[in-house]
Amino acid sequence: MAPNIRNVAIITKIGNSEAYRAAIKVATLLNMRNIKVHSVLPFIIDNATPIRPDELKDIKLDLVFAIGGDGTTLRAFRTIPGKVPLLSINSGGHRGILSEIDADSIDEAVNTILAGNYFYDCRIRIQASVNGKLFPPVLNDILIVRVNLTRTPLLSVMLMGDEIKQRMDGIVISTPTGSTGHSFSVGGPVLHEGMSCLILTPIASVNRMPQLVIPLEEILIRSTHDSHLILDGQETFKVHADESINILRFSDDAVFLRLQKKGMRQLTKLGFSRFGF
């Protein structure tokens, strides 16, 4: 495809010197090619225009660089508008399951992108609402968990015209991308990230409710007790008892810019391929 990248933003892991150095390198390479660079606050880069996260929606961006770990990438996708593509660089992060490259590959990657040798990898996102209030879309998962740790609530899960009622500590609603996140940690399956479905993973269900893989349908969840609604493990909101949490597919998919095709990308990043999986 012909490159058309003239306006980019850099979102950097906060307080991490390794990520800062990588961001400076990216900005320097782009400036040399006369590409306009915006640096998302609080990080400031020489020869880049500082900008608040909420101002990104007012700019026509061609590409966003998320530099840090998976948390930085998840935060970026809750910040950038619409279907703006994102290149995830693992620098100062941990496993980097969502990342495409590490800091050692920045020079080669920038040259490859500006030569037009890339493709897009679209991933579904989901969004929760309560009483008409919309929460930011998430790429990985929505966790609903009890506030009072001494009481086990009764959760009602409405999906595809049926209602499931179970006493449990909480539930994870995960996308295929998020199947390696919180859901995986509590025993959920790992799905190919290109699938169009959701995973419901109960947490400490009294009657051992099974994990469910379901079509992309509307889900309504109510709890008899106050709950925390946690987005991608990063933002927490309180939901009162008996309030309905509505979960739907978000209108715009997350768009990763990729440089090389990989089959089971997430399994590879988890390290299973080293053991002959």
C-alpha positions as CSV (number, residue, x, y, z in Angstrom):
1,M,0.0,0.0,0.0
2,A,1.2,3.5,-0.6
3,P,2.3,5.3,2.5
4,N,0.3,8.4,3.6
5,I,1.7,9.1,7.0
6,R,2.1,12.8,7.7
7,N,0.7,13.3,11.2
8,V,1.5,11.0,14.1
9,A,1.2,10.9,17.9
10,I,3.5,9.2,20.4
11,I,2.0,7.8,23.7
12,T,4.7,6.7,26.1
13,K,4.7,4.7,29.3
14,I,4.8,7.2,32.2
15,G,7.9,7.4,34.3
16,N,9.9,4.8,32.4
17,S,13.4,5.9,31.1
18,E,13.7,3.0,28.6
19,A,10.4,4.0,27.0
20,Y,11.4,7.6,27.0
21,R,14.6,6.9,25.1
22,A,12.7,4.8,22.5
23,A,10.1,7.6,22.1
24,I,12.9,10.2,21.5
25,K,14.4,7.9,18.8
26,V,11.0,7.5,17.1
27,A,10.4,11.3,17.1
28,T,13.9,12.0,15.8
29,L,13.5,9.6,12.9
30,L,10.1,11.0,11.9
31,N,11.3,14.6,12.2
32,M,14.1,13.7,9.7
33,R,11.3,12.7,7.3
34,N,9.3,15.9,7.8
35,I,6.5,14.1,9.6
36,K,4.5,16.1,12.2
37,V,4.9,14.5,15.6
38,H,2.6,15.1,18.6
39,S,3.8,14.0,22.1
40,V,1.0,13.0,24.5
41,L,1.5,14.6,27.9
42,P,2.9,14.2,30.4
43,F,5.9,13.2,28.2
44,I,7.5,16.1,26.3
45,I,9.9,15.5,23.4
46,D,12.0,18.1,21.6
47,N,10.7,19.0,18.1
48,A,7.3,17.4,19.0
49,T,4.1,19.3,19.8
50,P,2.8,18.5,23.3
51,I,-0.8,17.6,23.5
52,R,-3.3,16.4,26.1
53,P,-4.9,13.0,25.6
54,D,-8.4,14.5,25.2
55,E,-7.1,16.7,22.3
56,L,-6.2,13.7,20.1
57,K,-9.8,13.6,18.9
58,D,-9.4,17.0,17.3
59,I,-6.4,16.0,15.1
60,K,-6.4,13.9,11.9
61,L,-3.9,11.3,12.9
62,D,-2.4,8.8,10.4
63,L,-0.6,6.7,13.0
64,V,0.0,6.4,16.7
65,F,3.1,4.9,18.4
66,A,2.4,3.3,21.8
67,I,5.8,2.9,23.5
68,G,5.9,0.8,26.7
69,G,4.2,-2.4,27.6
70,D,0.8,-3.9,27.0
71,G,-0.7,-1.5,29.5
72,T,0.5,1.5,27.4
73,T,-1.1,0.0,24.3
74,L,-4.4,-0.7,26.1
75,R,-4.4,2.9,27.5
76,A,-3.7,4.2,24.0
77,F,-6.7,2.4,22.5
78,R,-9.0,4.0,25.0
79,T,-7.5,7.4,24.1
80,I,-7.1,7.6,20.3
81,P,-10.1,8.3,18.1
82,G,-12.0,6.0,15.8
83,K,-10.0,3.7,13.6
84,V,-6.6,5.3,13.8
85,P,-3.9,2.6,13.4
86,L,-1.4,1.9,16.2
87,L,2.1,0.5,16.2
88,S,2.9,-1.1,19.6
89,I,6.6,-1.0,20.7
90,N,7.6,-3.0,23.7
91,S,10.1,-0.9,25.5
92,G,10.1,-0.7,29.3
93,G,7.3,-3.3,29.3
94,H,7.1,-7.0,30.3
95,R,5.8,-9.7,27.9
96,G,4.6,-7.3,25.3
97,I,1.9,-9.7,24.0
98,L,0.3,-6.9,22.0
99,S,3.5,-5.4,20.6
100,E,4.9,-5.7,17.1
101,I,8.5,-4.8,17.7
102,D,11.0,-3.9,20.5
103,A,13.2,-0.9,20.8
104,D,16.1,-2.5,18.9
105,S,14.0,-2.7,15.7
106,I,12.8,0.9,15.6
107,D,15.1,2.1,12.7
108,E,14.1,-0.8,10.5
109,A,10.4,-0.5,11.4
110,V,10.2,3.2,10.6
111,N,11.8,2.7,7.3
112,T,9.6,-0.2,6.5
113,I,6.4,1.7,7.4
114,L,7.4,4.8,5.4
115,A,8.1,2.5,2.4
116,G,4.5,1.3,2.7
117,N,5.3,-2.2,3.6
118,Y,2.7,-2.9,6.4
119,F,-0.8,-4.2,6.9
120,Y,-3.6,-3.7,9.3
121,D,-4.8,-6.2,12.0
122,C,-8.3,-5.3,13.3
123,R,-9.5,-6.4,16.7
124,I,-13.0,-6.2,18.2
125,R,-13.5,-3.9,21.2
126,I,-16.4,-3.8,23.7
127,Q,-18.0,-1.1,25.7
128,A,-20.1,-1.0,28.9
129,S,-22.8,1.4,29.9
130,V,-24.8,1.9,33.1
131,N,-28.0,4.0,33.1
132,G,-27.1,5.5,29.8
133,K,-23.6,6.5,30.8
134,L,-21.0,5.2,28.3
135,F,-17.6,4.0,29.6
136,P,-14.5,4.1,27.4
137,P,-14.2,1.1,25.0
138,V,-11.8,-1.7,25.9
139,L,-9.6,-4.0,23.9
140,N,-9.0,-6.7,26.5
141,D,-11.7,-7.1,29.1
142,I,-14.3,-5.8,31.5
143,L,-14.1,-7.2,35.0
144,I,-17.2,-7.0,37.3
145,V,-16.2,-7.9,40.9
146,R,-17.8,-7.5,44.3
147,V,-17.0,-4.5,46.5
148,N,-17.8,-6.1,49.8
149,L,-15.3,-9.0,50.2
150,T,-17.3,-10.6,53.0
151,R,-20.5,-11.1,50.9
152,T,-21.0,-13.2,47.8
153,P,-23.4,-11.5,45.4
154,L,-26.0,-13.1,43.2
155,L,-25.2,-12.2,39.6
156,S,-27.7,-12.2,36.8
157,V,-26.3,-12.6,33.3
158,M,-28.8,-12.0,30.4
159,L,-27.6,-13.2,27.0
160,M,-29.2,-14.4,23.8
161,G,-32.6,-14.3,25.4
162,D,-31.7,-16.4,28.4
163,E,-30.9,-15.5,32.0
164,I,-28.2,-17.2,34.1
165,K,-28.2,-16.6,37.9
166,Q,-25.2,-17.6,40.0
167,R,-23.5,-16.6,43.2
168,M,-20.0,-15.7,42.5
169,D,-17.3,-13.1,43.3
170,G,-17.5,-11.6,39.9
171,I,-17.2,-12.3,36.2
172,V,-14.8,-11.4,33.3
173,I,-16.1,-10.4,29.9
174,S,-13.2,-10.8,27.5
175,T,-12.5,-10.3,23.8
176,P,-10.4,-12.8,22.0
177,T,-7.5,-10.3,22.3
178,G,-8.0,-10.2,26.0
179,S,-8.2,-14.0,26.3
180,T,-4.5,-13.9,27.5
181,G,-5.3,-11.4,30.2
182,H,-7.5,-11.6,33.3
183,S,-9.6,-14.4,31.9
184,F,-6.6,-16.6,31.3
185,S,-5.3,-16.0,34.8
186,V,-8.5,-17.4,36.3
187,G,-8.6,-20.5,33.9
188,G,-10.2,-19.1,30.7
189,P,-9.3,-20.4,27.3
190,V,-6.9,-18.7,24.9
191,L,-8.6,-17.8,21.6
192,H,-7.2,-16.7,18.2
193,E,-7.3,-13.0,18.3
194,G,-9.1,-12.7,15.0
195,M,-12.2,-14.5,16.1
196,S,-15.6,-12.6,16.6
197,C,-16.8,-13.8,19.9
198,L,-16.6,-13.1,23.6
199,I,-15.6,-15.2,26.7
200,L,-17.5,-15.1,29.9
201,T,-15.3,-16.3,32.8
202,P,-16.9,-16.6,36.2
203,I,-14.8,-15.9,39.3
204,A,-15.3,-18.3,42.2
205,S,-18.8,-19.4,41.2
206,V,-20.5,-21.2,44.1
207,N,-22.0,-23.8,41.7
208,R,-19.0,-23.8,39.4
209,M,-20.6,-22.1,36.4
210,P,-18.5,-23.0,33.3
211,Q,-16.6,-20.6,31.1
212,L,-18.6,-19.7,28.1
213,V,-17.6,-18.7,24.6
214,I,-20.5,-16.8,23.0
215,P,-21.4,-14.9,19.8
216,L,-21.0,-11.1,19.8
217,E,-24.4,-10.4,21.4
218,E,-25.6,-7.8,23.9
219,I,-25.0,-8.8,27.5
220,L,-26.8,-7.5,30.5
221,I,-25.4,-8.1,34.0
222,R,-26.8,-7.2,37.4
223,S,-25.5,-7.9,40.9
224,T,-27.4,-7.9,44.2
225,H,-24.4,-6.0,45.7
226,D,-22.3,-3.0,44.8
227,S,-19.6,-3.9,42.2
228,H,-16.4,-2.5,40.8
229,L,-16.4,-2.2,37.0
230,I,-12.8,-2.4,35.8
231,L,-11.8,-1.6,32.3
232,D,-8.7,-3.4,30.9
233,G,-7.4,-3.6,34.5
234,Q,-6.7,0.1,34.5
235,E,-9.8,2.1,35.2
236,T,-12.3,1.4,38.0
237,F,-15.9,2.6,38.4
238,K,-18.4,1.8,41.1
239,V,-21.8,0.3,40.1
240,H,-24.6,0.2,42.6
241,A,-26.6,-3.0,43.5
242,D,-29.3,-3.9,41.0
243,E,-28.1,-1.5,38.3
244,S,-27.9,-3.1,34.9
245,I,-24.5,-3.2,33.1
246,N,-25.0,-3.2,29.4
247,I,-22.1,-4.6,27.3
248,L,-22.0,-4.3,23.5
249,R,-19.4,-4.5,20.7
250,F,-17.9,-1.1,20.2
251,S,-18.6,0.5,16.8
252,D,-14.9,0.9,15.9
253,D,-12.4,-2.0,16.0
254,A,-8.9,-1.4,17.3
255,V,-6.5,-1.3,14.4
256,F,-2.9,-2.5,14.8
257,L,-0.3,-1.7,12.2
258,R,1.7,-4.9,11.6
259,L,4.9,-5.6,9.8
260,Q,4.9,-9.4,9.6
261,K,2.2,-12.0,9.7
262,K,2.1,-14.4,12.6
263,G,-0.2,-17.4,13.2
264,M,-1.0,-17.7,16.8
265,R,0.5,-14.4,17.8
266,Q,-0.6,-14.5,21.4
267,L,0.5,-18.0,22.1
268,T,3.9,-17.2,20.7
269,K,4.2,-14.2,22.9
270,L,3.2,-16.3,25.9
271,G,6.2,-18.5,25.2
272,F,4.3,-21.7,24.3
273,S,6.1,-22.0,20.9
274,R,9.4,-22.6,22.7
275,F,8.0,-25.8,24.1
276,G,6.8,-27.1,20.8
277,F,3.2,-26.1,21.2
